[in-house]
């Protein structure tokens, strides 16, 4: 594990998302046209984006910091390209050995404006803020986190500015 490269790798991933979001959006539009011509089922843009983001997370972050016997938790919703069979694009059956942990002093949730304890939340993905809510779009300068250990639809999400957070890794207890 090369933890020293984690924050740099994540920042490179964010830069990649920002620089290539228009490209993946255009690719989706081409995919949409072809899908409509063939009569196949069109996946929503969010699913298309999730596949692309997961693949690049694995290449730009995971392969940079992990050894061949290590892997990270999935990015966002992961990929469902293989009909929801796998959440990963590469090494489909790899079990996550480490989770990405966000740390900050006095982390301020953009949604509520309140200071939150980040240890109660898990890293999800990068987003931007717009108006009264967040969205999956550039400039990807905020972090979406979800409440740990809560299932169903009653979990809390928080949004923290990226520049307020440092990342570290924690082994997953099996």
Helices and strands as residue ranges (DSSP letters): G 3-5, H 6-38, H 45-57, I 58-62, H 63-65, E 98-103, E 107-108, E 115-116, G 118-120, E 121-130, E 133-135, E 142-147, E 157-161, G 162-164, E 166-171
